[in-house]
Amino acid sequence: MKTDRELIEQIREGREQANRAYGELVSRHAGTVLGICRRYFKQSDEAEDVAQEIWIKVLENIDQYDPEQGEFAAWLKTVAGNACKDYLRKKKEGDSEPVEEMAGEGEPDTQWARQESHLLIQEVIAKMPPRLGLIAWMHYYDHMGLEDIASLLQVHLGEVRSLKQSADTWIRITLHKQGTGKCDA
C-alpha cells in the first residue's frame, strides 16, 4: 500500500495514475473529513455536501501541502476545519450559495444538458476503482438504496455510505477538473 506522500506525489506530477491516487486518498481519509463536518453540521446532507467541497479544495490546493511540515492527515484536518468554519460564517452572513449551485446544478434543465451530464458521469464512473464505480452505478443508475446495496454486497451499511461519499467526491472533482461543474447523477 502506498503512503500518503507517494499518492500526493502522483497527483502533483499529474501522472496517469493521478485519479486513482486521488481516489485512494479520498477513500483512506473520507471518514476523517466527514467526521469533522458532522461536528459542525447537524444535518447529515449538509455535512456530506461540505465534505465533498473540502475534497475539491484539497485537490485544488494539494501543492500547498508540505510533507516536511507534518503528516497529510494533520494538514487535511486543518483544511477541513477551516472550510467548515468558512462555510458556517458565510451561511450566517447570508453569502453562501447552495452547494448544488456551486456544482453547476442551477443551469437550465434541458433534455440535452441532462443527457450530456449523464454521459459524462457514466464515463467518470467507468474510470473509478471497481468498488467505487459499482456502488455509484448501483445507486444512481440502478436506483438502489444504500441499505439494498449493503445487503446485496454483504457489507456493512457504513462502508457503503463511505464508499458512496468517495464516489460522489470523485465524480464532482473529475467534473470540476474537466470544467463542466455538472453533477446531476
Secondary structure, 3 states (H helix, E strand, C coil): CCCHHHHHHHHHHCCCCHHHHHHHHHHHHHHHHHHHHHHHCCCHHHHHHHHHHHHHHHHHCHHHCCHHHCCHHHHHHHHHHHHHHHHHHHHHHCCCCCHHHHCCCCCCCCHHHHHHHHHHHHHHHHCCCHHHHHHHHHHHCCCCCHHHHHHHHCCCHHHHHHHHHHHHHHHHHHHHHHCCCCCCC
